[in-house]
Amino acid sequence: MKVSVIITLKKDVLDPQGKVIHQTLDGMGFDNINEVRQGKYFEIFTKENDKKKAQEKVEEMCKKLLANLVIENYKIIETQ
């Protein structure tokens, strides 16, 4: 089973990489962008067959390792 997760910085946390990407896009002529925030995307393939259990395990992974909960949020976006 595949579980997809997006991890992003919390709104109040500065995102220097996003700022550089925004400035670069602006310099390339994409000047109609207000803000860019970058994050991480994970596809986790698990042996679990139960969708709910798979999501619970991935949520535990996010809390323990994948996301820094002080400055990041995570969201499970898809389970197949």
Secondary structure as a PSIPRED ss2 file (coil, helix, strand):
# PSIPRED VFORMAT (PSIPRED V4.0)

   1 M C   1.000  0.000  0.000
   2 K E   0.000  0.000  1.000
   3 V E   0.000  0.000  1.000
   4 S E   0.000  0.000  1.000
   5 V E   0.000  0.000  1.000
   6 I E   0.000  0.000  1.000
   7 I E   0.000  0.000  1.000
   8 T E   0.000  0.000  1.000
   9 L E   0.000  0.000  1.000
  10 K C   1.000  0.000  0.000
  11 K C   1.000  0.000  0.000
  12 D C   1.000  0.000  0.000
  13 V C   1.000  0.000  0.000
  14 L C   1.000  0.000  0.000
  15 D C   1.000  0.000  0.000
  16 P H   0.000  1.000  0.000
  17 Q H   0.000  1.000  0.000
  18 G H   0.000  1.000  0.000
  19 K H   0.000  1.000  0.000
  20 V H   0.000  1.000  0.000
  21 I H   0.000  1.000  0.000
  22 H H   0.000  1.000  0.000
  23 Q H   0.000  1.000  0.000
  24 T H   0.000  1.000  0.000
  25 L H   0.000  1.000  0.000
  26 D H   0.000  1.000  0.000
  27 G H   0.000  1.000  0.000
  28 M C   1.000  0.000  0.000
  29 G C   1.000  0.000  0.000
  30 F C   1.000  0.000  0.000
  31 D C   1.000  0.000  0.000
  32 N C   1.000  0.000  0.000
  33 I C   1.000  0.000  0.000
  34 N C   1.000  0.000  0.000
  35 E C   1.000  0.000  0.000
  36 V C   1.000  0.000  0.000
  37 R C   1.000  0.000  0.000
  38 Q C   1.000  0.000  0.000
  39 G E   0.000  0.000  1.000
  40 K E   0.000  0.000  1.000
  41 Y E   0.000  0.000  1.000
  42 F E   0.000  0.000  1.000
  43 E E   0.000  0.000  1.000
  44 I E   0.000  0.000  1.000
  45 F E   0.000  0.000  1.000
  46 T C   1.000  0.000  0.000
  47 K C   1.000  0.000  0.000
  48 E C   1.000  0.000  0.000
  49 N C   1.000  0.000  0.000
  50 D C   1.000  0.000  0.000
  51 K H   0.000  1.000  0.000
  52 K H   0.000  1.000  0.000
  53 K H   0.000  1.000  0.000
  54 A H   0.000  1.000  0.000
  55 Q H   0.000  1.000  0.000
  56 E H   0.000  1.000  0.000
  57 K H   0.000  1.000  0.000
  58 V H   0.000  1.000  0.000
  59 E H   0.000  1.000  0.000
  60 E H   0.000  1.000  0.000
  61 M H   0.000  1.000  0.000
  62 C H   0.000  1.000  0.000
  63 K H   0.000  1.000  0.000
  64 K H   0.000  1.000  0.000
  65 L H   0.000  1.000  0.000
  66 L H   0.000  1.000  0.000
  67 A C   1.000  0.000  0.000
  68 N C   1.000  0.000  0.000
  69 L C   1.000  0.000  0.000
  70 V C   1.000  0.000  0.000
  71 I C   1.000  0.000  0.000
  72 E E   0.000  0.000  1.000
  73 N E   0.000  0.000  1.000
  74 Y E   0.000  0.000  1.000
  75 K E   0.000  0.000  1.000
  76 I E   0.000  0.000  1.000
  77 I E   0.000  0.000  1.000
  78 E E   0.000  0.000  1.000
  79 T E   0.000  0.000  1.000
  80 Q C   1.000  0.000  0.000
